[in-house]
Amino acid sequence: KDIEFIRSFYYNKLEFTRFSSSVGKYVGFTEYGVRNAAAWNNDPSILSNMKAQKEAYCLNNIQIDYNNIL
């Protein structure tokens, strides 16, 4: 529950698009980012792939990371 997968896209140190597993879709922060987010949110294969990244990456590695921190 407490794990969140975030993938951000930057150009010139400015974040223009972000996917957050807690929101479940892409969000755009610039004009270009809003267009990208709209296109990516309309493609079910892209969204399902990003939603699966939380289980594929985060949940498999959280115990390793947690043990290293402690």
PyMOL CGO cylinders between C-alpha atoms (Angstrom):
from pymol import cmd
from pymol.cgo import CYLINDER

trace = [
    CYLINDER, 0.00, 0.00, 0.00, 2.73, 2.43, 0.91, 0.3, 1, 1, 1, 1, 1, 1,
    CYLINDER, 2.73, 2.43, 0.91, 4.76, 1.89, -2.26, 0.3, 1, 1, 1, 1, 1, 1,
    CYLINDER, 4.76, 1.89, -2.26, 4.37, 4.27, -5.18, 0.3, 1, 1, 1, 1, 1, 1,
    CYLINDER, 4.37, 4.27, -5.18, 5.95, 3.85, -8.60, 0.3, 1, 1, 1, 1, 1, 1,
    CYLINDER, 5.95, 3.85, -8.60, 6.74, 7.17, -10.31, 0.3, 1, 1, 1, 1, 1, 1,
    CYLINDER, 6.74, 7.17, -10.31, 8.24, 7.69, -13.75, 0.3, 1, 1, 1, 1, 1, 1,
    CYLINDER, 8.24, 7.69, -13.75, 9.01, 11.30, -14.66, 0.3, 1, 1, 1, 1, 1, 1,
    CYLINDER, 9.01, 11.30, -14.66, 10.12, 12.77, -17.96, 0.3, 1, 1, 1, 1, 1, 1,
    CYLINDER, 10.12, 12.77, -17.96, 12.32, 15.88, -18.00, 0.3, 1, 1, 1, 1, 1, 1,
    CYLINDER, 12.32, 15.88, -18.00, 13.70, 18.25, -20.60, 0.3, 1, 1, 1, 1, 1, 1,
    CYLINDER, 13.70, 18.25, -20.60, 16.10, 21.06, -19.64, 0.3, 1, 1, 1, 1, 1, 1,
    CYLINDER, 16.10, 21.06, -19.64, 15.57, 20.22, -15.95, 0.3, 1, 1, 1, 1, 1, 1,
    CYLINDER, 15.57, 20.22, -15.95, 11.83, 20.81, -16.32, 0.3, 1, 1, 1, 1, 1, 1,
    CYLINDER, 11.83, 20.81, -16.32, 9.44, 17.95, -15.63, 0.3, 1, 1, 1, 1, 1, 1,
    CYLINDER, 9.44, 17.95, -15.63, 6.91, 17.77, -18.43, 0.3, 1, 1, 1, 1, 1, 1,
    CYLINDER, 6.91, 17.77, -18.43, 5.14, 14.43, -17.84, 0.3, 1, 1, 1, 1, 1, 1,
    CYLINDER, 5.14, 14.43, -17.84, 4.80, 12.03, -14.90, 0.3, 1, 1, 1, 1, 1, 1,
    CYLINDER, 4.80, 12.03, -14.90, 3.22, 8.63, -14.35, 0.3, 1, 1, 1, 1, 1, 1,
    CYLINDER, 3.22, 8.63, -14.35, 2.27, 7.84, -10.77, 0.3, 1, 1, 1, 1, 1, 1,
    CYLINDER, 2.27, 7.84, -10.77, 0.92, 4.46, -9.72, 0.3, 1, 1, 1, 1, 1, 1,
    CYLINDER, 0.92, 4.46, -9.72, -1.25, 6.10, -7.07, 0.3, 1, 1, 1, 1, 1, 1,
    CYLINDER, -1.25, 6.10, -7.07, -2.98, 8.23, -9.74, 0.3, 1, 1, 1, 1, 1, 1,
    CYLINDER, -2.98, 8.23, -9.74, -2.91, 5.43, -12.33, 0.3, 1, 1, 1, 1, 1, 1,
    CYLINDER, -2.91, 5.43, -12.33, -2.32, 7.66, -15.33, 0.3, 1, 1, 1, 1, 1, 1,
    CYLINDER, -2.32, 7.66, -15.33, 0.06, 10.16, -16.89, 0.3, 1, 1, 1, 1, 1, 1,
    CYLINDER, 0.06, 10.16, -16.89, -0.15, 13.82, -15.91, 0.3, 1, 1, 1, 1, 1, 1,
    CYLINDER, -0.15, 13.82, -15.91, 1.31, 16.61, -18.02, 0.3, 1, 1, 1, 1, 1, 1,
    CYLINDER, 1.31, 16.61, -18.02, 2.85, 19.77, -16.57, 0.3, 1, 1, 1, 1, 1, 1,
    CYLINDER, 2.85, 19.77, -16.57, 3.65, 21.68, -19.77, 0.3, 1, 1, 1, 1, 1, 1,
    CYLINDER, 3.65, 21.68, -19.77, 1.82, 22.10, -23.07, 0.3, 1, 1, 1, 1, 1, 1,
    CYLINDER, 1.82, 22.10, -23.07, 3.97, 19.37, -24.61, 0.3, 1, 1, 1, 1, 1, 1,
    CYLINDER, 3.97, 19.37, -24.61, 3.57, 17.19, -21.52, 0.3, 1, 1, 1, 1, 1, 1,
    CYLINDER, 3.57, 17.19, -21.52, -0.22, 17.50, -21.56, 0.3, 1, 1, 1, 1, 1, 1,
    CYLINDER, -0.22, 17.50, -21.56, -0.29, 16.34, -25.20, 0.3, 1, 1, 1, 1, 1, 1,
    CYLINDER, -0.29, 16.34, -25.20, 1.98, 13.38, -24.38, 0.3, 1, 1, 1, 1, 1, 1,
    CYLINDER, 1.98, 13.38, -24.38, -0.08, 12.46, -21.33, 0.3, 1, 1, 1, 1, 1, 1,
    CYLINDER, -0.08, 12.46, -21.33, -3.31, 12.55, -23.33, 0.3, 1, 1, 1, 1, 1, 1,
    CYLINDER, -3.31, 12.55, -23.33, -1.86, 10.30, -26.03, 0.3, 1, 1, 1, 1, 1, 1,
    CYLINDER, -1.86, 10.30, -26.03, -0.35, 7.84, -23.56, 0.3, 1, 1, 1, 1, 1, 1,
    CYLINDER, -0.35, 7.84, -23.56, -3.50, 7.73, -21.41, 0.3, 1, 1, 1, 1, 1, 1,
    CYLINDER, -3.50, 7.73, -21.41, -5.56, 6.83, -24.49, 0.3, 1, 1, 1, 1, 1, 1,
    CYLINDER, -5.56, 6.83, -24.49, -3.40, 3.76, -25.20, 0.3, 1, 1, 1, 1, 1, 1,
    CYLINDER, -3.40, 3.76, -25.20, -4.48, 0.90, -22.91, 0.3, 1, 1, 1, 1, 1, 1,
    CYLINDER, -4.48, 0.90, -22.91, -1.31, -1.12, -23.56, 0.3, 1, 1, 1, 1, 1, 1,
    CYLINDER, -1.31, -1.12, -23.56, 0.93, 1.71, -22.34, 0.3, 1, 1, 1, 1, 1, 1,
    CYLINDER, 0.93, 1.71, -22.34, -1.18, 2.26, -19.22, 0.3, 1, 1, 1, 1, 1, 1,
    CYLINDER, -1.18, 2.26, -19.22, -1.36, -1.43, -18.35, 0.3, 1, 1, 1, 1, 1, 1,
    CYLINDER, -1.36, -1.43, -18.35, 2.40, -1.74, -18.81, 0.3, 1, 1, 1, 1, 1, 1,
    CYLINDER, 2.40, -1.74, -18.81, 3.09, 1.17, -16.47, 0.3, 1, 1, 1, 1, 1, 1,
    CYLINDER, 3.09, 1.17, -16.47, 0.61, -0.09, -13.88, 0.3, 1, 1, 1, 1, 1, 1,
    CYLINDER, 0.61, -0.09, -13.88, 2.36, -3.47, -13.92, 0.3, 1, 1, 1, 1, 1, 1,
    CYLINDER, 2.36, -3.47, -13.92, 5.73, -1.83, -13.22, 0.3, 1, 1, 1, 1, 1, 1,
    CYLINDER, 5.73, -1.83, -13.22, 4.84, -1.39, -9.55, 0.3, 1, 1, 1, 1, 1, 1,
    CYLINDER, 4.84, -1.39, -9.55, 4.44, -5.13, -9.10, 0.3, 1, 1, 1, 1, 1, 1,
    CYLINDER, 4.44, -5.13, -9.10, 7.31, -6.05, -11.42, 0.3, 1, 1, 1, 1, 1, 1,
    CYLINDER, 7.31, -6.05, -11.42, 9.90, -3.67, -10.03, 0.3, 1, 1, 1, 1, 1, 1,
    CYLINDER, 9.90, -3.67, -10.03, 8.89, -2.24, -6.67, 0.3, 1, 1, 1, 1, 1, 1,
    CYLINDER, 8.89, -2.24, -6.67, 7.35, -5.22, -4.94, 0.3, 1, 1, 1, 1, 1, 1,
    CYLINDER, 7.35, -5.22, -4.94, 10.19, -7.54, -5.98, 0.3, 1, 1, 1, 1, 1, 1,
    CYLINDER, 10.19, -7.54, -5.98, 12.91, -5.20, -4.72, 0.3, 1, 1, 1, 1, 1, 1,
    CYLINDER, 12.91, -5.20, -4.72, 11.37, -3.57, -1.67, 0.3, 1, 1, 1, 1, 1, 1,
    CYLINDER, 11.37, -3.57, -1.67, 12.57, -6.20, 0.79, 0.3, 1, 1, 1, 1, 1, 1,
    CYLINDER, 12.57, -6.20, 0.79, 16.15, -5.93, -0.51, 0.3, 1, 1, 1, 1, 1, 1,
    CYLINDER, 16.15, -5.93, -0.51, 16.10, -2.14, -0.26, 0.3, 1, 1, 1, 1, 1, 1,
    CYLINDER, 16.10, -2.14, -0.26, 14.46, -2.22, 3.17, 0.3, 1, 1, 1, 1, 1, 1,
    CYLINDER, 14.46, -2.22, 3.17, 17.08, -4.65, 4.52, 0.3, 1, 1, 1, 1, 1, 1,
    CYLINDER, 17.08, -4.65, 4.52, 19.92, -2.51, 3.15, 0.3, 1, 1, 1, 1, 1, 1,
    CYLINDER, 19.92, -2.51, 3.15, 18.55, 0.61, 4.80, 0.3, 1, 1, 1, 1, 1, 1,
    CYLINDER, 18.55, 0.61, 4.80, 18.20, -1.04, 8.19, 0.3, 1, 1, 1, 1, 1, 1,
]
cmd.load_cgo(trace, "trace")
